[in-house]
Amino acid sequence: MPQITHLIREHCAYGISVRAWFLWLLAALLIIPHALVSQNAVFLTLQLVNLTAIAFILLFSFFHQEKACPRHRIL
């Protein structure tokens, strides 16, 4: 949650690996059918929340790819 908040407030995508987040998205998408088949509501809910967070991070990272906040420009 802190990464999402920082990304939205500061428009800062410094240090975010879009490739790594995309792989995490792919893994989450592959786990959802298992959660559906096993009829585990808690596991399915967890994966849907996970997908939502990943989607936000990927979306905002894409729009703010080359941007960094003042704190990260120093690094």
Beta strands, then each sheet from edge to edge (+ up, - down):
end
